[in-house]
């Protein structure tokens, strides 16, 4: 599973070797200043829309990049796990949809500073 690492200046997603192969994507590093909004998503599997580059097991797992009219979204979610959606600006990805066991804590940690 993707490791989420928070530093003072960056949100980093460290993918396993298998995840890198499946998603055709490397690790992701986003400046925290690029985060514009964070929301908790209850139905993570249903929240990813568009054309997929990566893994999509209906009702079980979604991993990769989804491309839609609203932009490119990196998705890493699984059945029964809540998620957060991180909206970005000025990045190649417009958002991140990340499964997490504690979405409230992660959303609070990532919330843009006023």
C-alpha positions, -999 to 999 in steps of 0.1 A, spaced: 0 0 0 11 35 -8 29 52 22 18 87 29 46 109 43 40 144 55 68 169 60 66 205 68 67 215 31 56 184 12 30 156 9 48 126 -5 33 93 -17 58 65 -18 45 37 -40 56 1 -38 74 -14 -68 43 -33 -78 22 -1 -75 47 17 -97 44 -10 -124 6 -11 -122 1 27 -123 30 35 -147 37 62 -121 66 70 -98 65 83 -63 45 116 -60 57 147 -41 34 177 -38 43 210 -21 19 216 7 14 252 -7 -3 236 -37 -31 221 -16 -62 242 -19 -88 220 -2 -92 186 15 -125 167 19 -134 134 34 -150 109 9 -172 81 23 -176 62 -9 -141 61 -21 -146 35 -48 -175 54 -63 -156 88 -62 -131 81 -90 -145 90 -124 -131 91 -160 -107 71 -180 -83 50 -161 -46 44 -164 -39 17 -138 -58 -9 -119 -96 -10 -115 -111 -41 -98 -149 -32 -96 -160 -30 -60 -126 -39 -47 -97 -16 -56 -88 14 -77 -52 24 -82 -38 47 -108 -46 80 -126 -81 88 -136 -85 114 -163 -118 134 -167 -130 169 -177 -121 181 -142 -84 170 -147 -61 142 -137 -66 125 -103 -42 100 -87 -64 73 -70 -54 48 -44 -85 34 -27 -99 0 -16 -132 -15 -5 -144 -6 30 -118 21 35 -127 58 38 -107 83 18 -97 119 14 -97 140 -17 -69 166 -18 -74 194 -44 -43 208 -59 -33 238 -79 -3 243 -103 5 206 -104 3 180 -132 -24 163 -111 -55 182 -102 -63 161 -71 -54 130 -51 -80 105 -38 -63 85 -10 -77 57 11 -68 60 48 -79 44 80 -81 78 98 -95 103 73 -103 130 99 -67 131 112 -51 131 77 -76 158 65 -68 180 95 -30 176 90 -33 185 53 -58 214 56 -45 245 39 -31 270 64 -50 304 63 
